[in-house]
C-alpha cells in the first residue's frame, strides 16, 4: 500500500480540519453552506490528487479513495456540522446566553445547594464544612463554561469517530492489488519460473490453472 499520507483516515482528518476552520464563518447551516463545504472537500482533494500522482500512478486506488471521502465521509461530517452550527447559534442552549446575570444566579444557586448539602443530616458531609458551600458558590458562575466545554468536546469526539471509521474503508483498500502485480512477480528474473514452464503447466493441468 501507499504511505500514511495518502491513507483514507489521514486524508479524512485533513479534510475535516479544513472544513472546521471555515464552518463557523459560514453563518446558518443551509444549502449554500453545505455546498461550500462540498466545494472545499473537492478542492482539497484535487490538490491531494496532484501530489499523489506526482509520486504514484494508480488511478484505480485514488478513485476508491476519492469516492469514499465524498460519498461516506462528507455526508457524515455535514450531519455533525449542521447539529453543531445550530447549537452554536443558540448559544448551546445556555440560560440567558451565560451572561453576567445568569452567572450571578448560578453563584447564588451554588451557595444554596452547598448549604443544603452541609445541613441535611442524610448527606455525608460534616456540618463543620461550611467552606463547601462557598466552593459551590464559586463554581456556580463557571456552569456555562462547563456546558460549552462539554458540547465542544462531544463534537470533537464525534469528528474523531468519523476518522476512526474510515479505517475500515482503508482496510478494504489494503486488499486491492493491481492485476498485473502477481504475474510480473512470478516472471521476474531470478524467480526460477519461466513463461514457457508456466504455459506448459497450464496445458497439463488447466483446472488447476483456473483456480
Buried (B, 14 or more C-beta within 10 A) or exposed (E): EBEEEBBBBBBBBBBBEBBBEEBEEBEEBEEEBBEBBBEBBBEBBEEBBEEBEEEEEBEEBBEBBBEBBBEBBBEBBBEBBBBBBEBBEEBBEBBEEBEEEBBEBBBEBBBBBBBEBBEEEEEEEEEEEEEBBEEBBEBBBBBBEEBBEEBBEBBEEBBEEBBEBBEEBBEEBEEEEEEEEEEEEEEEEEEEEEEEEEEEEEEEEEEEEEE
